[in-house]
Amino acid sequence: QVQLVESGGGLVQPGGSLRLSCVVSTRSFAMFDMGWYRQAPGKQRELVAFIARSRSTTYDDPVKGRFTISRDNAKNTVYLQMNSLKPEDTAVYYCNVVGATKAWGQGTQVIVSS
C-alpha cells in the first residue's frame, strides 16, 4: 500500500517562500508521474504542478513562474518550491500519483497572510 506523507507547510507573509516535501513509500516511485494538488477552503482539490517520470513538468497558470516541482527518486520524494507566495495560495497541499491516484495523505497547510 502506497503511503504519501507531506510536510513543509506553514504561515508565511505575502512574497515569501516555502518548500514542500512529499515522501512516497513505494519501490515504484521512479515509475510514477507525480503531482502536487491543493484544496482551498470551500473549493475543490486542484492539480497545480505535475512532474512526469521523465522529469518533464507542467504547471497550472496561477502558479506558473512562481512554483517549481522536482523529484529525487533516490529519496522517493517530490518537492514543491513555492516563491512569491500570494494570499490566494492559501490551501492544504497534497501530493499524489497522477493517473493512478492513491489514498490521500494528510496534506500540509500553507497560509499566506500578513
C-alpha positions as CSV (number, residue, x, y, z in Angstrom):
1,Q,0.0,0.0,0.0
2,V,1.4,3.3,-1.1
3,Q,1.6,6.0,1.6
4,L,2.1,9.7,1.0
5,V,3.5,12.0,3.7
6,E,3.6,15.7,3.0
7,S,5.5,18.3,5.1
8,G,6.9,21.8,4.9
9,G,3.8,24.0,5.2
10,G,3.3,26.9,7.5
11,L,2.5,30.5,7.9
12,V,4.3,32.9,5.5
13,Q,3.9,36.5,4.6
14,P,3.0,37.5,1.0
15,G,6.0,37.4,-1.2
16,G,7.6,34.7,0.9
17,S,8.7,31.2,0.1
18,L,8.2,27.7,1.3
19,R,9.4,24.3,0.2
20,L,7.1,21.4,0.5
21,S,8.2,17.7,0.5
22,C,6.3,14.5,0.0
23,V,7.8,11.1,0.8
24,V,6.2,8.2,-1.1
25,S,6.5,4.8,0.4
26,T,6.8,2.5,-2.6
27,R,9.5,0.7,-4.6
28,S,8.0,2.0,-7.8
29,F,8.4,5.7,-7.2
30,A,10.6,6.3,-10.2
31,M,7.9,4.9,-12.4
32,F,5.2,7.2,-11.2
33,D,4.1,10.5,-12.7
34,M,3.6,12.8,-9.6
35,G,1.6,15.9,-8.9
36,W,1.1,18.5,-6.2
37,Y,-2.6,19.4,-5.6
38,R,-4.1,22.0,-3.4
39,Q,-7.5,22.5,-1.8
40,A,-8.6,25.9,-0.6
41,P,-11.5,26.3,1.9
42,G,-14.8,25.8,0.1
43,K,-13.1,24.7,-3.2
44,Q,-12.4,21.5,-5.0
45,R,-8.9,20.0,-4.9
46,E,-6.9,21.0,-8.0
47,L,-3.7,19.9,-9.6
48,V,-1.2,22.8,-9.6
49,A,2.1,21.1,-10.6
50,F,3.0,17.9,-12.4
51,I,6.2,16.0,-12.9
52,A,6.5,13.0,-15.2
53,R,8.8,10.1,-14.6
54,S,10.8,11.6,-17.4
55,R,11.0,14.8,-15.3
56,S,9.1,16.9,-17.7
57,T,6.9,19.4,-15.8
58,T,3.7,21.4,-16.3
59,Y,2.0,24.0,-14.1
60,D,-1.4,25.4,-13.6
61,D,-1.5,29.0,-14.8
62,P,-1.9,30.7,-11.4
63,V,1.4,29.2,-10.2
64,K,3.4,29.3,-13.4
65,G,6.7,31.1,-12.9
66,R,6.4,31.0,-9.1
67,F,6.3,27.3,-8.2
68,T,8.8,24.6,-9.2
69,I,8.2,20.9,-8.9
70,S,11.1,18.5,-8.7
71,R,11.8,14.9,-7.6
72,D,14.6,12.9,-6.0
73,N,14.0,9.2,-7.0
74,A,16.7,8.0,-4.6
75,K,14.8,9.5,-1.7
76,N,11.3,8.7,-3.0
77,T,10.5,12.3,-2.6
78,V,8.8,15.0,-4.7
79,Y,9.2,18.7,-3.8
80,L,7.4,21.9,-4.5
81,Q,9.4,25.1,-4.2
82,M,6.9,28.0,-3.8
83,N,8.2,31.5,-4.3
84,S,6.4,34.9,-4.4
85,L,3.5,33.5,-2.4
86,K,0.2,35.2,-2.5
87,P,-2.8,35.0,-0.2
88,E,-4.7,33.1,-2.8
89,D,-2.1,30.3,-2.5
90,T,-3.5,29.6,1.0
91,A,-4.7,25.9,0.9
92,V,-3.9,22.4,2.1
93,Y,-1.3,20.9,-0.3
94,Y,-1.2,17.3,-1.2
95,C,0.9,15.1,-3.4
96,N,-0.3,12.0,-5.3
97,V,0.4,9.8,-8.2
98,V,-1.1,11.3,-11.4
99,G,-3.2,8.8,-13.4
100,A,-3.3,6.2,-10.6
101,T,-4.5,8.1,-7.6
102,K,-3.5,6.5,-4.2
103,A,-5.0,7.1,-0.8
104,W,-4.6,10.8,0.1
105,G,-2.2,11.8,2.8
106,Q,-2.9,14.3,5.5
107,G,-1.6,17.2,3.4
108,T,0.3,20.2,4.7
109,Q,-1.3,23.5,5.4
110,V,0.0,26.7,3.7
111,I,-1.3,30.0,5.0
112,V,-0.1,33.2,3.2
113,S,-1.1,36.2,5.3
114,S,0.4,39.3,6.7
